[in-house]
Amino acid sequence: MTQRRAAFALVAALVAAMSLLGACSSDKPKPTPLQKFEPRIKADEVWHKAIDNIDYPMVAAAVDGTFFVGAGSGELLALRASDGAELWRTKVPGGIAAGVGSDGRYVSVATRANEVVVYAKGKELWRKSIPAAVVTPPLVAGERVFVMGVDRAVYAFDAQDGRRLWSFVRPGEALTLAQSGVVAAFHNTLLVGQAQRLAGLEPLHGQLLWEVPVATPRGTNEVERLADLVGPVVRLGDKVCVRSFQVAVGCVDASAGKLLWSHNVGGIEAVAGNADVIVGGDASDRITAWHTANGNVAWTSDKLLYRGLSGAQMLGSSVVFGDYEGYLHFLSAANGELQLRLSTNGKPVVGTPIVEAGTMLVATRNGGLYAFRLH
């Protein structure tokens, strides 16, 4: 590893450690007590499973009625979304450092040894090394596997045999975020986060098509100016909406490579949205909804302050957040009214809940996997 790449990995680890220390600080305000309310909707736990501890920024994959999940120890499995039936399970040598990517046929993860590994029906097909650590789940699409390192370099591999097809590397800031970033598909464009910018790449050869700044970094030092885009993104037709770490939330017209709107707001977790609103929590867990069309504020809620909220997810007409005690809070996307509260196992909800075929999967820090479905 070169000195520059070693510096990237070290700084990223320091940022992760700083975030953890901040979460455990005794100076942090006490979480808001849970309020009594009258449930407005109904949902049931339809199944639950357990895997090893999830000690990394886990993001699961959902496609074709299947959830693909992994633990830091290397445990990797495919579960049927409807009933939790285990379709296959395997062990990834070297452990898992980033979440899971899949197109339903191929499943890809990144290991703690900076290796990209691809499986088919639980059998390893190939593994390749890249020069930097990976914290963003690989994207599997179009018979290719796209991977972004913590140094923001992007690599494309042939999904069948692991041949490296191209790489996209550009000079950038020395400080990077040890949290899942943006690698996503949009029609025939590969979307990647490059610091506070959303970039569109031509996926066959890795050429830069356009680049849009979602935020303007602020602060007097590199830590304060850290503004990497946080995944997963919200895709609504030609709009792609995303959070810029601790700086802003914004929406981009990905068909034209044009910023539609951006608002300064703190926060470190992914946003959710629908055609009407984009919703996310800030650094104090104050929840805000912005009108999708123009970014104007639709509503705010202070009911869950300092509860260590997860990334947001839409389920039906609700926006769902997990918290540090394993609760799930369902708020009306239309007005922020608390509609339902469900519990898991009392441990923090990690990452962002995901939805497949009407079933929402939630993961907790100690490896609890809980699936819920609205009535």
Summary of the structure (lengths in Angstrom):
residues: 375
radius of gyration: 19.3
end to end distance: 52.2
largest distance: 57.7
contacts: 1341
relative contact order: 0.14
helix: 6%
strand: 47%
